[in-house]
């Protein structure tokens, strides 16, 4: 596990703790030979099915519609330089 994931998993902030736990699982999967793309699809599936269960399909549709603009504006691009 990388140090950043460990630090996040130990955080008192539940959002950071959740991210750290996901990153720990991601590291474990890739160490076992699971491709990063497969980990990503599995994480998306798990997240979306959980959200649909908790909030319903309409709410998840609304959430996913908002992702397009966020991806286009680089919100999920690591290492980008904002000027």
C-alpha positions in Angstrom: 0.0 0.0 0.0 1.3 3.4 -0.8 1.8 5.9 2.1 -0.8 8.3 0.8 -3.5 5.6 0.9 -2.5 4.6 4.4 -2.6 8.2 5.6 -6.0 8.7 4.0 -7.4 5.5 5.5 -6.3 6.7 9.0 -8.0 10.1 8.6 -10.8 11.2 10.9 -12.6 12.7 7.9 -14.9 10.0 6.6 -14.5 11.1 3.0 -10.8 10.8 3.2 -11.0 7.6 5.1 -13.3 6.1 2.4 -10.9 7.2 -0.3 -8.0 5.7 1.5 -9.8 2.4 1.9 -10.7 2.3 -1.8 -7.1 3.0 -2.7 -5.9 0.2 -0.4 -8.2 -2.2 -2.1 -7.0 -0.9 -5.5 -3.4 -1.5 -4.5 -4.2 -5.0 -3.3 -6.0 -5.8 -6.6 -3.2 -4.6 -8.8 -0.6 -6.4 -6.7 -2.6 -9.6 -7.5 -2.5 -8.8 -11.2 -5.9 -7.2 -11.7 -5.6 -4.6 -14.4 -6.3 -1.0 -13.4 -9.1 -0.7 -15.9 -10.8 -3.7 -14.4 -10.5 -2.2 -10.9 -12.0 1.0 -12.3 -15.0 -0.7 -13.9 -15.6 -2.8 -10.7 -15.4 0.3 -8.5 -17.8 2.2 -10.8 -20.2 -0.8 -10.7 -20.0 -1.1 -7.0 -20.5 2.7 -6.5 -23.4 3.0 -8.9 -25.3 -0.1 -7.6 -24.9 1.1 -4.1 -26.1 4.6 -5.0 -29.1 3.2 -6.9 -30.0 1.1 -3.9 -29.8 4.1 -1.5 -31.2 6.9 -3.6 -33.0 5.4 -6.6 -32.4 5.4 -10.3 -33.6 8.9 -11.0 -31.2 10.4 -8.5 -28.2 8.4 -9.9 -29.2 9.5 -13.4 -29.1 13.1 -12.3 -25.7 12.5 -10.7 -24.2 10.8 -13.7 -25.5 13.5 -16.1 -23.4 16.0 -14.2 -20.2 14.0 -14.6 -19.8 14.8 -18.3 -19.0 18.5 -17.7 -16.8 17.6 -14.7 -14.7 15.2 -16.9 -14.5 17.7 -19.7 -13.2 20.5 -17.4 -10.5 18.2 -16.1 -11.8 17.7 -12.6 -10.6 14.1 -12.6 -7.4 14.6 -14.5 -4.4 14.1 -12.1 -1.4 16.3 -12.5 -3.0 19.0 -14.7 -1.8 22.5 -14.4 -4.4 25.2 -13.7 -3.5 28.6 -14.9 
